[in-house]
Amino acid sequence: MSSPIPSPPNRLNVPLGREEQGRLRRIYLETAGVVALSLVCLIPYFHLPISDPDEGIIACGAERILGGQVPYRDFFSELGPISFYLHALFFKLGTINITSMRLTVWLLGGATAGLLYILARKILRPLWAVVAATILPLVCYPTVYRVSHHWWADFFLLLTVLALSASLACEPDQVSEPRSLWCALAGALAATALLTMQTKGFWAILMGLLFLWTEPWFSARREYRFRRVLFFLGGAAAVVGLMAAYFAAQGALGAWMDANLVFLFTNYRAYLDVPQASSIQMIIHIGGLASRQFSVHFSLYFIGYLFFVFVAPVVALGGTAASLIATRRNPPLESTFVFLLFLQGAATFISEFHSPDVAHLVWGSPLLLILFVYQWEHLSVDAHTLKRPLQIAGVGVMALVLLTAGRKAIIMSEIDGRVETRRGVLYVSHDESTHTQAMIDAIQQRVPPGGETFFYPYMAEIYFLTATRNPTRHDVLLQDFHRPEQIAEAVANLERARPAYVFGFDRIQLLTVRPHFPDDVPDMIRPHPVGKALAAPGSGYQLESIVEDMEVWARNP
């Protein structure tokens, strides 16, 4: 059984031993190597710039903030505020262009892999820790390679786990101020995850409290339980309180609570509750496609989905729970940390399982990767009769990982269709480049940089790419998702602002609430309210042209 990495001593005035210093130095160097390796693995994806509405929401929000607007008061989004302010900071430090977005997502991928390695090294030997950490940049991160509040929430959750693990370094017989301060920091980081993605942060806080309350059962440290919980809650309350005070000062407190809390339990919850395929239906459907239409694409997709929805959670969470129960009378040294990973790993998985597609399952997987490899290592060591088959299976798993990673990298490197925008070059597939460029050109020829226009229903990235401004509070406006009064407000704002042009994408974005399966064509929906308002007699707009299925509505002279 592997031994955990050494933890620093409690007292700052106690010098580290020479051997301990050497081991810590090696771990830091190993982590730097993993970060560098991860960044190299992600290079093939660097040229893929912003082309996703969710990225567009964050980019537009960051740009609005730099223009003096306040989230929720001046523009609406159900996303938490941290993502907007982080990217406003990055735009401020750099420039507002595609490169800034790509540099951000690239560095975040490397940093997340580094955090995973540090956490994995607490219970895994170096080679096994590398395996756990590098699956992220090889397979997981490229699957949803974009700026996302999901990845930021994962990043802050990993920092939360790291801070809680640092609190375990304190000796059981000490009244430790550092231990309490680590708990406070962990609470603050969990609250930061909450302000980035509400569900993930909520579960991070809940599991953090559960860990602090039950951890003494593993370590025999029953004293100061209330103290640790109070410091954790204090750190969380401080961060949330500061954000609330800021929004109150800006006159946006009520709007923030409505957008980030009330909206989740009304419109967003109803959006998710629309009947959609369950994970079991997805497995049956994708497996059927893979068997009837055999191809590398369907086969790898099926294997990947099966891994993230079933194999990894069962082995990582189920196996870890079984081992913790089996060794509860004589727990190994690392059991406390394994229990922490188990709770927070369950938190990440549960927070994303509301929509069990591949993207959400990948966002819920980081800590499961560590626990999966941990169980894999122990089975291969302890199960002597199964050691050889498990080793063969392990080689097969890594071969699939490398095959998937190599195939993804090759596909990405072949995406060479250039689309020129005001914010840089957009790369899409060669077949898409002609019509995408035609749409971008049609917009940029009609609307000057900084000019007002409106895109509907779900193309927030176009505002960013064309450097145009939205005169309404809604960078996306989805029927059956946003409230009727929000749609009416946007239409009223358009009637007042009367931009020279409005562009409709509902011929392209044939959005229903949720398609059932990955290969389904979404159902046609009724005309968008903005489109109906534009087409109504006396609207003051006329359909000027249709460019690659994009409707161009021009204001009447």
ABEGO torsion letter per residue (X at the ends): XBBBBBBBBABAABBBBAAAAAAAAAAAAAAAAAAAAAAAAAAAAAABBBABAAAAAAAAAAAAAAAGBBBGAABBBABBAAAAAAAAAAAAABBBBAAAAAAAAAAAAAAAAAAAAAAAAAABBAAAAAAAAAAAAAAAAAABBBBBAAAAAAAAAAAAAAAAAAAAABBAABBBAAAAAAAAAAAAAAAAAAAABAAAAAAAAAAAAAAAAAAAAAAGBABGAAAAAAAAAAAAAAAAAAAAAAAAAAGAAAAAAAAAAAAAABAAAAAAABBBBBAAAAAAAAAAAAAABBBAAAAAAAAAAAAAAAAAAAAAAAAAAAAAAAAAABBBAAAAAAAAAAAAAAAAAAAAAABBBAAAAAAAAAAAAAAAAAAAAAAAAABAAAAAAAAAAAAAAAAAAAAAAAAAAAAAAABABBBBBAAEBBBBBAAAAAAAAAAAAAAAAABBBGBBBBBOABBAAAAAAAGBBBABABABBBBGABBAAAAAAAAAAAAAAGBABBBBAAAABBBBABBABAABBBBBBBBBAAAAAAABBGAGBBBABBBGGBBBBBBBX
